[in-house]
Amino acid sequence: MKSARSKVLHEVAGRRILDYVLDACRGAGIADQILIVGALRDQVMGAYADAKDISWVVQEPQLGTGHAVMMARDALKGFQGDLVVIVGDAAMIRPETVRTLLETHRREQAAVTLITAILDDPKWFGRIVRDKAGNLLRIVEAKDCTPDEYAIKEVNPSFYAFRWPALEKVLSRITNHNSKKEYYLTDAVGLLIQAGEKAVAVPAAQPEEVEAVNSREDLALVAALMRRRILKALMAAGVTIEDPATTYVDYNVTVGPDTVIGPCTVIRGPATIGRNCRVGPMAHLRPDCVLADGAEVGAFVEMKNSRLGEKVLARHLAYVGDATVGPRTNIGCGTITANSDGYGHKFLTEIGADAFLGAGTILVAPTSVGDKGRTGAGAVVTRSRPVPAGETYAGVPAKKLGESSKVQGRRSKAEKKQSSKSKIPGPTSKAKRPKAGAKRS
């Protein structure tokens, strides 16, 4: 990865890679999780310090997958049940797959059960070797394959279920006699088979589930697969995605039916979008946004930590940050909430129901616009002069329409003289027009 950050903490669709793996296990009913950590372990342990169902095992040095499980023996002391072992970078794994793994393992009363996948391009995955009857014989790492083994399409994505007492008996017999000089957990499968234990391999994983992250290129591939999964789920629930290829929606975004999401739109989670909304094209919703039913956020509109009420319209070229907007309000083109003081502090803007913000309005937070309040084009609404309910404010700074705007102080003679010299002829001035056919410099 060439990164100062632990691989499993990199994000896919707004979520850490390891979050997907942990939740897939939780979704399959696994109550207790042991995380085996090595390099950059302080980062990982810090990220999950509050998790109540996680215990920690340190692998030092890191000598392979079999060695990792060996390090967990003390944590599993006295345990007599089924142990699921899954790699921490398998972001695409689904709870259904882990559930199938456990159900098959228990139904078959096996010592070890694997979920496998059939791939057109098996790449670097370990190959599943079966006998003529289809029974599992062994798993061979790609670097140790013969040419015939390398051509096998069925692969091992490292989704295992073991009967722990059976695995514990053979762990100490694993050797590192291989090209990487590591202790492979796959060798434990072969040792269990040699001991006459039952081993089952089920090709139940979807091809996308086996994509692990070992490089930035892998990260981009997995992120694209996750986006596609998210968008397919939204479309199946009644959301129109006009161009899935250019639409980015994070995992923790909920969208109501009959909402339309236009091309080149980015929605970061968490976010909640109601029914019959329209988002985009080319809109950007940052975290913590809520759109009530019928709200519209259009082209080049950015939102952050804000809530729009029902049927609010913000159709183009606006920024709504740290704001609440009441129902049926219109946010004019070019309107922004100036929510920062430049020193990292954010302030709230409150806009009531049925308000109308003219084009180019600037709301300098903290400030407010009351119900049915209106602003003229280019108005700058400040903290000291919020717009009351039912009033119309205009100008810089914005004042009640019709309110006197006296100029304080007197201009000097020099200022008056300079002003008289600087007049620009307008449409009604007597400035001479150039004659027809004359050249203009």
N, C-alpha and C positions, 0 to 999 in steps of 0.2 A: 504493500500500500504506500510505502514511502511517506509515512505520516507519523506525527507526534501523538496522534490519538489512537487508542485501541481500535482495532478493526471492527469489533462488534458494537462500538459506540457510534460509528458512522451512520448517517440517517438515510432511510429509504422512504419516500413519500411522507416526510415529516415525522418519522419515528425511528428510534434506534433499531439496528438490525436485531440485536438480542431480544428486544421487546417482543418481536414477532415469534421467536422461538419459545420464549417463556410462556406467552399467552396461548400458543398452540398446545403446549403441554397442559396448561391449566384448563383449557377448553376440552381436553380429553379426559379430565378428571384426575390428573396427577396433582396431589396435594403438597408434596415436599420436593424441593428441587435443590440439587447440589451443583454449584458452579465451580468447575475446576479452572483455575486461572494461573497464568504464568507471566508473560511479558506484559508490562503496563497494567498490572493487576490492581494497583491503587486506584486507577481511574475507574475501572469496572466496579470495584467494591464500593467506591464512593458514590457511583451513579445509582446503585441499588441498596444503599445503606438502610433504607426504610422498609425494604421488602420483608414481610414476616415469614414467607414460606421458603426463603433461600438460606442455605448454609454454604460455607466456603471451604474449599480445599486448594492449597497452593501446590503447584507442580514446579519444582525447581531442582535440577534443570529440566527443560522440556525435551523429552526423549521419545515422543510419539504418542499415539492415541491409546495404545495398550498401557504404556507407562502412566498416562493420565488416570486411567481407571484404577491402576494399582495404588496410586496416591490416595484414592478415596476409600481404601479398605477400612481405615479407622473410623471414618464417618458412617460406614455401613455395618459396623460391628453389631452383631446380634440380629441383623435384618434377615428375614427369611422369605421375602416376597419377590415381586417382579421389578427389575431395574430397566428403565428405558434410558438409552444412551443416544444423544443427538448432538451433532456439531453445532456450535454457537453461531455460525455465520449463515445458516440456512433460512434466510428471511422469508422465503416463499412457502415454507412448510405450512400446511393447514391443520387445524384441529381434527378434521375428518380423517386425515392420514394417520395421525398419531392414534386416534381411536381405533382405526382399522388394525393398526399394528398390535395394540393391546388385545383387542377382541380375538384376532387370529391366534395370537400367542397362547391365550388361555383356552380357546376352543381346541386347539391342536395339542395342548399340554406339552408344548415344546420346551426344550432347554434354551433355545435361541430362535428368534424369529427376526427376519429382515424384511423391510419394505424396499423393493427394488424398482428400477425404471428401465424402459426400453428407449434408447436414444439412437437417432440416425447418426449422430456424431458423439461417440462415447468419451472423447477427449481423454482427460487424465484420470477419470474415475476408475476405481478397482472393478475388475470384471467378475461376473458371476459364472462359475464353472459348474455345470450339472452333468449327471451321468445320463445314459441313454434312456432311462426311465423318467428323467426330469427331476430327480432328487438333487438337492444341493450337495456338491462335493467340497468346494472350497471357494475362497475369494482371493484373487490375485491382483496385487497392486499393478498399476499400468507400467511402471518402470521395470517390473519383474516379469512381465508377460512374455510368453513365447509368441511368435507370429500368429499362430492359430488362436491363442487366447486373446491377443490384442484385437482381433477381428470380431470378438463377441460384442453384441449390441446391448445386452442386459448388464446394467451397472449397479454398483453399491453406493448410494448417496449417504451412507452412514446413519441410517435410522434403525436402531436395534432395540429389541426387547430380550432380556436375559432372565432366566431364573437365577437369582443372585447366588445361592449356594453352589449351583453347578458351575457358574462362571468363576467364582472365587477359587475353586479347586484347580482350575487350569491356568490361572493368571501367572503363577510363578514359573510355569513351563514355557512361556513365550520367550523367544530369543530375538536378538537383533541381527540375525544373519541375512541381511538384505542390502540392497544398494544404498539405502539411506542410513543404515546403522541405527534404525529406530525399532521400538517395540510396537508392532502393529496390533490393534484390537482385532483386526480381521483374522489373525493367526489363532485367536481364541476360538473362533468359529470352527476352524479346521480341527483343533484339538478336541472340541466337544464332539464333533462327528466321529473322530477316531476312537473316542471313549464310548461310542455306541449311543450317545445322546441324540434326541430328535432335533433336527434343524430344519426350519421352514423358511423359504424365500418367496415372497408374494409380490409380483410386479404391479403394485397398486399406486405408485407415485406418478403424478402428472409430470411430464418432461420439465415444465417450468419450475417444479418444486425442488429439483436437484441442483439448481443453479446456486452455487455458493459464491462468496465474495473473497477473492484473493488478490484483486488488483483494482485500480480505479476504473478500468474498462469493465470489469465484472460488476462493479458498483453501479455503473451507468446502465448496464444490461438489466440487472435485477430491478433497478428503479423503474425502467420502462415496462418491465413485466408487471410490477406491482401497480403502476398507473393503469395499465390495461385491465387488470383484475378489478380495480376500484371502479373504473368507468363502466365496465360490463355489468357490475352489480347495480350501479345507479340506473343504467338504461333498462335493466330488467325490472327495476322498481318504478318505472314510468317517467324517468327524466330524459329529456332530449339533449344529447350531446352532438352539436352540429358538426364538429370536426375533432374526433378523438385523438388524432395524431398531434394536434397542437394544444390540447387541453390538459392542464395539470391540476389534479385534485388530490389533496392529502387524504390519508386513511381515516382521520377523525373528523370528517365533514359529513353532515347529514343534509340531504336535499329532498324536498317534498315533490310529489308527482306533479306532472304538467309544467314543471319549471324547465326553461330553456337556457342552456349554457352555450354561449357563442364561441367562435374560434379564438385561439391565442389568449385564452383566459387562464389565470392562475388563482387557485383558491387554497390557501394554507389553513391548516387546522390548528386548534379546534374552531369550527364554524358551523352555524345552523342556518339553513336557507329553507324558507317555507314553500308552500304550494303556489303555482302560477306566477312564479317570479321570473325575471329575466336577468341574466348576468352575462356581460360581455356584448359584443366581441371586445377583446383587448382590455379586459378589466383585471384588476389585481386586488384580491381580498387577502389581507394578512391576518394573523391569528386573532381570535376572539371577536369575530363579526357575527351578527345575527340579522337576518332579513326576514321580516314577517311576511305573511302571504301577500302576493301581488306586488311586492317591491321590485323596482328595476334599478340596476346598476349597469351603466352602459360603457361606451368606448372611452378608454383612457381615464377611467375612474379608479381611484385607489382608496381602499378603506382599511382601517386598522382599529381594533378594540372599540367597535361602535355598533349601535343598534338602530336599525331603520324600522319604523312602524309600517303598518299595512299601507300598501299602494303609494309608498314614497317613491318619487322619481328623482334619480340622479343620473341622467342619461349620457352626459359627456363631460370630460375634462374637469373633474372635480377631485378634491382630496377631503375625505371625511375621517378624521382621526380623533379618538377619545371623545366620542359624541353620542348623544341620544337624540333621535329625530322622531317626532310624533307622526301619527298616520296622516296620509294624504298631502304631506308637505312636498313642495317642489324645490329641488336644489339646482340652481341655475348653472349654466356652463361657466367654468372657470372659478367656481366657488371653492374656497378652502377654509378649513379650520386650522388656524395657526396655534397648534397645541403645545409647542415647546418654547421654553424661555431661553434656549441656547445653552443652558447649563445642565441638560439632562433631565430637567423636571417637566412633567407632562400635566396639562390642565384640561378640565372637562368643558365641553360646550353642550348646552341644552337647548334644543329647538323644539317648539311645541307642535301641536297638530294644526293642519290646514295653513301652515305658513308658506310664504313665497320668498325665496332668496334670489334676488336679481343677479344677472350675469356678473361674474367677477367680484362677488362679495367676499370680503375677508373677515372672518370671525376670530378676533384675537382673544383666546381663552385665558382665564375663565370668563365666560360671558354667556348670554342667553338671548333667545328670541321667543317671545310668548306666542300662545295660540293665535292664529290668524295674523301674526306679525308679518311685515313685509320690509324688504330692503330694496333700495334702488341699485341700478347697475353701478358697480365699482365702489359700493359702500364699504367702509371699514368700521365694523362694530367692535367697540373696545370694552374693556372691563368696567370702566366707570360709566358707560352709557349703554347698557343692554337695551334691547328693543322690547317695550312692554306689549302685552297682548293687544291685538287689534290695531296697533300703530304702524305707521310707515316711516322708516328712517332712511336717510340718504346722505351722501357726502363723506368727506374725510376730515376729521372723524365723523361718523354718522350721527346726525341729529334728526329730531322729529321734522318731518316735511313741513316747510313753512316757517320753521324756527329761524329767528334772525341770526346771521353769521357775521357779526361786526369784526372789522379788522382793528386790532389793538395798536395804539400808537400812531404816529404820523410819519409819512415818508419824507425824507430829506429832499432839498431842492435838486441835488445831484441825482437821486433816484427818479424824481419826476422827469428830469431832463433826459436821462438815459431811457426811460420808458417811452417818451415821445419819439425818440429816434428809432426805437426797435419795433414800431408797429408794422405788421405784415398786412398788405392789402388783402381784403377779403372779397367775397363775391360782389359786394355792393360798393367797393371802393372805386375811385376814379383813376386808379393806376392804368397807364396806357397799355393796350394789348399790342403785341407785335403785328406788323402789317402782314397780309397774306403773302406767302412766298418768301418772307424774310427768314434768314438763318438765325437759329437760336444758339447762343454759346452755352 
